[in-house]
Amino acid sequence: MTDHDRFDFSRGDFPEGFVFGAATSAYQIEGSSFGGAGASHWDTFAATPGNTVRAENGSIACDHYHQWASDLDLVRDAGFDAYRFSLSWARVLPEGRGRANPEGLDFYERLIDGMLERGLQPWATLYHWEMPAPLADLGGWRNRDVAGWFADYAGVIMDRFGNRIHATATVNEPWCVAWLSHFLGIHAPGLRDIRAAARAMHHILLAHGTAVAAMRAAGHGNLGAVFNFEYSAPGDDSAPARQASALNDAIYNRWFVEAVFRKSYPDEVLNGLEQHLPRGWQDDFEVIATPVDWVGVNYYTRNLTVADPETPWPSMKQVPGPLPKTDMDWEIYPEGLGHFLRRLNAITPDGLPILVTENGMADGEPTQDRTRIDFLNRHFAVARRAIADGVPLKGYFVWSLLDNYEWAMGYDKRFGMVHVDFDTLRRTPKSSWHAMKAALSLT
């Protein structure tokens, strides 16, 4: 193993008990056509021409539904402590409500028991972007009733598995669920509507708080919230660019966390969205801010923003930056991770555990993914500095275990430490997997 094939850190460089994990999500790996799963809005979104690359979908994905045992072996054999996975709402409740699907519950039973048998902590995410189609028909995240639907779904999961799940998160990346999907229209349900976006941005938070309160009342703990962040910087030296960047930061990086931890929305975002929010939104902050036991940071890149005065609010756009980029054309900017770890620590209750719940990169190299090793080296170094500065960082989950279905980008963008041949579904560990195994074996 050369210096280019190894990590610059070992397990012993982090505090005792620090959790090293790998992360995935249900729709991206399981195969939505298996096990009695109902249709989700991702199935219908992908079936609509022009929405996804080559109209690719997650009907088979990595066939994790059948190959889960060998996939968990890969997590264990790399030396990880934990596996962050999501459950498919449409697999558990094909109609979104009512009768549960026994095949779906049995699958997650096998999966969770398989983690425990391998000494892995199960870190569950209740929603990673799969709204059951029957609930999407009723408005999905635009409908205030979604808070109750989601809490009921959480109850089904926790009643069955809560005593075996180590930690539970509610909604993965609310910005993607709301803004990317209801304003920019890039992800399911593919809307470009400011009223829909505003209501989704509020109802996702209401659903989060309602579910946390319900799970807490039922006696469950170690409940968390997971947010995604992108470092926002001005695309030029002009005052309009600085203002646009600050607004982008408020929409992307402040709206959701400040609601949960400060019971407020940023004023500069309310200037554009308040007229589109549901009536009485101000009265929901006590529920939205239901206390959590930990908070997750998903971080990948930065964006450069400039003003775009010829378009309606928010009158801004992203421009290309000068830094090296991943296969997603995302700039590699590790310093942004440290920025958000410190910012989050400053607004959360004293000592609230923080975890990096996703970090990784798309790299097309089939097996010798030295670029990924360098990427992770640089980000883990930032994490170590944050710990030294007093940030209560308790764990780090690499995205992702497997090459998978990268949503609207189809199967071209490979985030995995393990290569997947999507014709044969054969798994082949990459250099990054072997490097992680070596690093985590050193204490």
C-alpha positions, 0 to 999 in steps of 0.5 A: 500500500503506497502513501496515495493508497492510505489514510493519514489517520487511524482510529487512535487519532480520534477520541475513545468511542468515536463512531466510524460508519458507512451510510446508504439510503433505501431507494438508492440500493434496495430495489423498489420492485421487491418485497411488496413495496408500494410506489413512491413519488421517485418511481413516478418521477423517474417514469416521466420523460426527461426527469432522470438520466436515461429514465433510470430508476431504483426498481433494482438498484443494487438489489440490496434487498436480496444481497443485504447480508454480504453488504453488511459483511463489507461494512463489518470487514472494513472495521466500521462501528455503525451502519447508517441506513434508511427505511422506505416509507413505501415499503413499510406502508404501501399506501402511506397509512393503514396496513403495514406490509409484512414483507417490508417489516420482515426485511428490516427485521433481517437487516437490523438483526444482521447488523447486531449479529455483526457488532454494528450499531444500527443508525436508522433514518426514517425518511430519505426522500421516498414519499409513498405515491398515495400520500403524494396524491394528497399533496405530500409535503405540501399538506399539513396532515403529513406531520401526522402521517409521518409520526404514525409511520415513525410509530410503526417503525419504533414499535417493531424495531425501536429496542434494537435501533441504536439511533434514529433520525427523522428526515434526511436533508430537509433542504433537498426534500423541500427546496431542491424538489419543490422550488428547483424541481430537480428531485421528486416530486419535480415541482417549480412552485414557490408556494409548494416550496414554502409549505414543504419547508415548513411542514417537513420541520413540523413533521420532524418535531411531531415525530420526535415528540411521539417517539419520545412519548413512547419511551424512545431515545437517541433521536436526532435531526440531519441537515445538509449544508453547502458553504455559500460564498460570493461569486464575485467581489460586488455587493449584490453578490455578497447579498445573494450569497448571504440569502443563499446561506439563509435558505440553505444553511440557516432556515432548518437549523434555526427553526429547530434550535432557535424557534425562528426563520431568517428574516431575509428568507421570510421577506420572500416566503412569508406570504406563501407559508401556511396560516399560523406557521408561527405557532408551530415552533414549539413542536418543531423545536422538540429537543433532539439528542444529537444532530447530523451534518451532511457536507459535500461542497461549496457554491459561489452565488451571484445576483440575478436581478432579471429573475424573481426572488430570490434573484440569484444563481450559482456560478462555477468556482476555480477549485478541483471538482468531483464527478458531480462537478462539485468543488472540493472545499474541506474547510467548509466542513469545519465552518459548519461544525463550529457554527452548529456547535454555537447554536445548539445546546451546550455539549449536544453531540454532533456527527458527520452523517454524510461526507464523500465524493463521486469518483468514476475510477472503478477500483483505484480511487485515490482521489476519494482517499485524498478527499476523505483525508482532507475532510477527516483532518478538518474534523480532527481540528474541530474536535481539538477546538472543542466541537463535540464531534462524536462520529463520522459516516462516509457516503457511501458504502456502495456505488448506487442510484444517484437520483436524477443522475442515474447510475453514472455518479459513483460515490461508493467505497465498493464498486458495483457492476450494475449489469452483474451486481457484483461488488468489488471493494475499492482502494478507499475501502481497503484504506479504511480497513487499514486505518480502522484497525490501528488504535 
